């Protein structure tokens, strides 16, 4: 199955009281009953590249089969030193973000 994605962004927020890391993007799914999620993979390498797995959660309800763009986000609070994000789907690299924006 081919997955279409776009507009991936990674951001470290270093504002006092709001320190966090997040990455987000848009995933095109087959119908509105599919919800994309991002989860940290169990295996991480020793670099500061974060590995995330894209998962598609399907509803049991009935939906029209119409492609729909859905926002997906992964966020963790606290200090971060992430320098890149690798997003996998079904064990294969789907997208790599090598530019992480830092806000102060």
MDAnalysis code that builds the backbone (N, CA, C; Angstrom):
import MDAnalysis as mda
import numpy as np

u = mda.Universe.empty(312, n_residues=104, atom_resindex=np.repeat(np.arange(104), 3), trajectory=True)
u.add_TopologyAttr("name", ["N", "CA", "C"] * 104)
u.add_TopologyAttr("resid", np.arange(1, 105))
u.add_TopologyAttr("resname", ["UNK", "UNK", "UNK", "UNK", "UNK", "UNK", "UNK", "UNK", "UNK", "UNK", "UNK", "UNK", "UNK", "UNK", "UNK", "UNK", "UNK", "UNK", "UNK", "UNK", "UNK", "UNK", "UNK", "UNK", "UNK", "UNK", "UNK", "UNK", "UNK", "UNK", "UNK", "UNK", "UNK", "UNK", "UNK", "UNK", "UNK", "UNK", "UNK", "UNK", "UNK", "UNK", "UNK", "UNK", "UNK", "UNK", "UNK", "UNK", "UNK", "UNK", "UNK", "UNK", "UNK", "UNK", "UNK", "UNK", "UNK", "UNK", "UNK", "UNK", "UNK", "UNK", "UNK", "UNK", "UNK", "UNK", "UNK", "UNK", "UNK", "UNK", "UNK", "UNK", "UNK", "UNK", "UNK", "UNK", "UNK", "UNK", "UNK", "UNK", "UNK", "UNK", "UNK", "UNK", "UNK", "UNK", "UNK", "UNK", "UNK", "UNK", "UNK", "UNK", "UNK", "UNK", "UNK", "UNK", "UNK", "UNK", "UNK", "UNK", "UNK", "UNK", "UNK", "UNK"])
u.atoms.positions = np.array([
    [0.841, -1.185, 0.000],
    [0.000, 0.000, 0.000],
    [0.882, 1.243, 0.000],
    [0.593, 2.161, -0.886],
    [1.340, 3.408, -0.982],
    [0.696, 4.465, -0.086],
    [1.527, 5.194, 0.629],
    [1.044, 6.245, 1.524],
    [1.494, 7.591, 0.983],
    [0.561, 8.532, 0.887],
    [0.906, 9.892, 0.470],
    [0.968, 10.773, 1.717],
    [2.058, 11.530, 1.823],
    [2.213, 12.458, 2.943],
    [2.792, 13.763, 2.419],
    [2.664, 14.819, 3.219],
    [3.228, 16.108, 2.836],
    [3.353, 17.020, 4.057],
    [4.078, 18.108, 3.849],
    [4.187, 19.191, 4.837],
    [4.755, 18.757, 6.186],
    [5.779, 17.908, 6.187],
    [6.380, 17.457, 7.440],
    [7.242, 18.562, 8.048],
    [7.117, 18.753, 9.359],
    [7.874, 19.758, 10.099],
    [8.282, 19.175, 11.440],
    [9.481, 19.527, 11.894],
    [9.947, 19.153, 13.237],
    [10.341, 20.443, 13.951],
    [9.976, 20.549, 15.233],
    [10.215, 21.782, 15.972],
    [10.581, 21.493, 17.420],
    [11.634, 22.170, 17.868],
    [11.993, 22.168, 19.281],
    [11.596, 23.528, 19.833],
    [10.794, 23.537, 20.880],
    [10.372, 24.784, 21.529],
    [11.158, 24.920, 22.825],
    [11.972, 25.944, 22.917],
    [12.784, 26.167, 24.114],
    [12.283, 27.351, 24.940],
    [11.043, 27.736, 24.744],
    [10.458, 28.822, 25.530],
    [10.331, 28.366, 26.985],
    [10.675, 29.245, 27.931],
    [10.550, 28.870, 29.348],
    [9.122, 28.435, 29.685],
    [9.022, 27.306, 30.336],
    [7.719, 26.777, 30.742],
    [6.987, 26.003, 29.663],
    [7.516, 25.991, 28.445],
    [6.830, 25.294, 27.351],
    [7.787, 24.397, 26.576],
    [8.903, 24.026, 27.187],
    [9.904, 23.218, 26.484],
    [9.263, 21.931, 25.958],
    [9.437, 21.705, 24.644],
    [8.838, 20.520, 24.035],
    [9.474, 20.255, 22.679],
    [9.179, 19.071, 22.165],
    [9.541, 18.707, 20.804],
    [8.280, 18.193, 20.136],
    [8.101, 18.580, 18.868],
    [6.971, 18.033, 18.119],
    [7.334, 17.908, 16.659],
    [6.714, 16.947, 16.019],
    [6.802, 16.808, 14.573],
    [5.391, 16.561, 14.069],
    [5.094, 17.121, 12.904],
    [3.741, 16.991, 12.385],
    [3.747, 17.052, 10.872],
    [2.654, 16.574, 10.291],
    [2.511, 16.572, 8.848],
    [1.092, 16.202, 8.465],
    [0.904, 15.954, 7.183],
    [-0.404, 15.592, 6.647],
    [-0.293, 14.236, 5.958],
    [-1.246, 13.355, 6.261],
    [-1.289, 12.021, 5.674],
    [-2.609, 11.891, 4.920],
    [-2.545, 11.417, 3.677],
    [-3.754, 11.173, 2.900],
    [-4.197, 9.733, 3.150],
    [-5.422, 9.600, 3.671],
    [-5.965, 8.274, 4.002],
    [-7.126, 7.947, 3.065],
    [-7.506, 6.675, 3.006],
    [-8.523, 6.195, 2.070],
    [-9.944, 6.604, 2.375],
    [-10.236, 6.938, 3.630],
    [-11.561, 7.426, 4.016],
    [-11.476, 8.113, 5.369],
    [-12.481, 8.934, 5.719],
    [-12.434, 9.713, 6.957],
    [-12.389, 8.881, 8.246],
    [-12.655, 7.585, 8.172],
    [-12.637, 6.736, 9.352],
    [-11.262, 6.215, 9.730],
    [-10.238, 6.618, 8.994],
    [-8.866, 6.203, 9.295],
    [-8.155, 7.372, 9.966],
    [-7.567, 7.098, 11.131],
    [-6.859, 8.132, 11.885],
    [-5.375, 7.790, 11.933],
    [-4.514, 8.665, 11.392],
    [-3.077, 8.418, 11.474],
    [-2.530, 8.820, 12.839],
    [-1.574, 8.051, 13.343],
    [-0.891, 8.375, 14.602],
    [0.610, 8.163, 14.401],
    [1.397, 8.837, 15.216],
    [2.850, 8.660, 15.224],
    [3.260, 8.151, 16.589],
    [4.064, 7.091, 16.609],
    [4.541, 6.515, 17.862],
    [6.051, 6.353, 17.800],
    [6.710, 6.584, 18.922],
    [8.152, 6.381, 19.013],
    [8.424, 4.891, 18.898],
    [9.377, 4.513, 18.039],
    [9.681, 3.091, 17.878],
    [10.468, 2.576, 19.076],
    [10.363, 1.288, 19.315],
    [11.070, 0.673, 20.444],
    [12.579, 0.729, 20.233],
    [12.997, 0.630, 18.980],
    [14.429, 0.656, 18.669],
    [14.803, 2.059, 18.204],
    [15.714, 2.678, 18.934],
    [16.245, 3.991, 18.582],
    [17.751, 3.848, 18.410],
    [18.320, 4.558, 17.435],
    [19.772, 4.484, 17.298],
    [20.427, 5.433, 18.299],
    [21.755, 5.462, 18.327],
    [22.465, 6.244, 19.339],
    [22.663, 7.704, 18.940],
    [22.206, 8.080, 17.759],
    [22.312, 9.474, 17.347],
    [21.123, 10.248, 17.931],
    [21.020, 11.504, 17.561],
    [19.884, 12.313, 18.006],
    [18.771, 12.324, 16.971],
    [18.782, 11.326, 16.059],
    [17.731, 11.167, 15.070],
    [16.607, 10.342, 15.702],
    [15.424, 10.910, 15.771],
    [14.275, 10.242, 16.379],
    [13.588, 9.366, 15.338],
    [13.283, 8.121, 15.712],
    [12.581, 7.193, 14.821],
    [11.126, 7.087, 15.275],
    [10.206, 7.391, 14.354],
    [8.777, 7.308, 14.630],
    [8.121, 6.348, 13.646],
    [7.063, 5.692, 14.086],
    [6.302, 4.777, 13.241],
    [4.922, 5.386, 12.991],
    [4.553, 5.494, 11.720],
    [3.216, 5.951, 11.351],
    [2.283, 4.751, 11.403],
    [1.188, 4.897, 12.145],
    [0.185, 3.831, 12.227],
    [-1.149, 4.399, 11.787],
    [-1.934, 3.561, 11.131],
    [-3.264, 3.956, 10.677],
    [-4.298, 3.173, 11.478],
    [-5.087, 3.880, 12.266],
    [-6.113, 3.268, 13.117],
    [-7.450, 3.380, 12.390],
    [-8.066, 2.215, 12.129],
    [-9.315, 2.187, 11.371],
    [-10.519, 2.082, 12.292],
    [-11.530, 2.876, 11.996],
    [-12.788, 2.835, 12.728],
    [-13.628, 1.672, 12.213],
    [-14.516, 1.156, 13.073],
    [-15.424, 0.083, 12.661],
    [-16.686, 0.616, 11.994],
    [-16.829, 1.939, 11.963],
    [-18.005, 2.543, 11.343],
    [-17.886, 2.495, 9.823],
    [-18.979, 2.788, 9.140],
    [-19.012, 2.780, 7.683],
    [-18.772, 4.202, 7.178],
    [-17.851, 4.335, 6.213],
    [-17.513, 5.630, 5.636],
    [-17.462, 5.515, 4.125],
    [-17.721, 6.622, 3.441],
    [-17.531, 6.672, 1.997],
    [-16.047, 6.556, 1.695],
    [-15.701, 5.848, 0.650],
    [-14.307, 5.680, 0.248],
    [-13.862, 6.919, -0.518],
    [-13.442, 7.929, 0.206],
    [-12.973, 9.163, -0.407],
    [-11.662, 9.559, 0.277],
    [-10.634, 9.815, -0.528],
    [-9.348, 10.190, 0.055],
    [-9.495, 11.465, 0.874],
    [-8.890, 11.448, 2.064],
    [-9.014, 12.553, 3.003],
    [-7.652, 12.872, 3.589],
    [-7.308, 14.153, 3.639],
    [-6.065, 14.579, 4.284],
    [-6.296, 14.712, 5.776],
    [-5.410, 14.099, 6.581],
    [-5.519, 14.156, 8.040],
    [-4.210, 14.660, 8.640],
    [-4.335, 15.535, 9.613],
    [-3.198, 16.061, 10.356],
    [-2.734, 14.995, 11.343],
    [-1.418, 14.834, 11.482],
    [-0.867, 13.893, 12.459],
    [0.273, 14.599, 13.192],
    [0.366, 14.355, 14.509],
    [1.388, 15.033, 15.313],
    [1.931, 14.100, 16.385],
    [3.231, 14.231, 16.635],
    [3.885, 13.558, 17.754],
    [4.480, 14.670, 18.603],
    [4.194, 14.673, 19.909],
    [4.691, 15.738, 20.781],
    [5.088, 15.166, 22.131],
    [6.246, 15.628, 22.625],
    [6.693, 15.283, 23.971],
    [7.151, 16.562, 24.663],
    [6.835, 16.666, 25.921],
    [7.233, 17.831, 26.713],
    [8.639, 17.621, 27.261],
    [9.340, 18.722, 27.505],
    [10.674, 18.664, 28.083],
    [11.740, 19.075, 27.087],
    [12.972, 19.151, 27.576],
    [14.103, 19.534, 26.735],
    [14.354, 18.472, 25.668],
    [14.821, 18.921, 24.515],
    [15.075, 18.003, 23.412],
    [16.327, 18.417, 22.665],
    [17.046, 17.423, 22.153],
    [18.222, 17.649, 21.319],
    [18.100, 16.924, 19.983],
    [16.887, 16.660, 19.547],
    [16.652, 15.945, 18.296],
    [17.221, 16.746, 17.129],
    [17.966, 16.072, 16.252],
    [18.552, 16.735, 15.085],
    [17.898, 16.302, 13.776],
    [17.058, 15.278, 13.832],
    [16.356, 14.796, 12.646],
    [15.290, 13.794, 13.048],
    [14.356, 13.548, 12.149],
    [13.272, 12.601, 12.422],
    [13.123, 11.674, 11.226],
    [13.111, 10.377, 11.489],
    [12.853, 9.371, 10.457],
    [11.489, 8.766, 10.737],
    [10.605, 8.844, 9.747],
    [9.247, 8.330, 9.897],
    [9.120, 7.070, 9.048],
    [8.708, 5.987, 9.700],
    [8.584, 4.687, 9.051],
    [7.123, 4.285, 8.959],
    [6.815, 3.492, 7.936],
    [5.496, 2.878, 7.799],
    [5.717, 1.439, 7.357],
    [5.172, 0.505, 8.090],
    [5.363, -0.930, 7.815],
    [6.840, -1.299, 7.717],
    [7.655, -0.699, 8.574],
    [9.073, -1.031, 8.636],
    [9.936, -0.391, 7.571],
    [9.345, 0.403, 6.690],
    [10.102, 1.050, 5.620],
    [10.120, 2.558, 5.835],
    [11.255, 3.190, 5.516],
    [11.380, 4.635, 5.668],
    [10.401, 5.340, 4.729],
    [9.545, 6.154, 5.307],
    [8.543, 6.895, 4.556],
    [9.021, 8.318, 4.277],
    [9.627, 8.940, 5.285],
    [10.084, 10.324, 5.146],
    [11.166, 10.603, 6.185],
    [12.104, 11.477, 5.816],
    [13.129, 11.908, 6.774],
    [13.137, 13.437, 6.827],
    [13.104, 13.958, 8.047],
    [13.187, 15.401, 8.272],
    [14.581, 15.677, 8.799],
    [15.345, 16.481, 8.062],
    [16.701, 16.766, 8.530],
    [16.871, 18.215, 8.979],
    [15.814, 19.005, 8.901],
    [15.862, 20.375, 9.380],
    [14.873, 20.528, 10.528],
    [15.392, 20.722, 11.729],
    [14.559, 20.888, 12.912],
    [14.565, 22.374, 13.295],
    [13.390, 22.984, 13.332],
    [13.284, 24.382, 13.692],
    [13.338, 24.526, 15.207],
    [14.054, 25.544, 15.671],
    [14.159, 25.792, 17.110],
    [13.587, 27.171, 17.402],
    [12.625, 27.214, 18.331],
    [12.062, 28.495, 18.769],
    [12.531, 28.768, 20.182],
    [12.856, 30.040, 20.432],
    [13.369, 30.443, 21.758],
    [12.392, 31.373, 22.438],
])
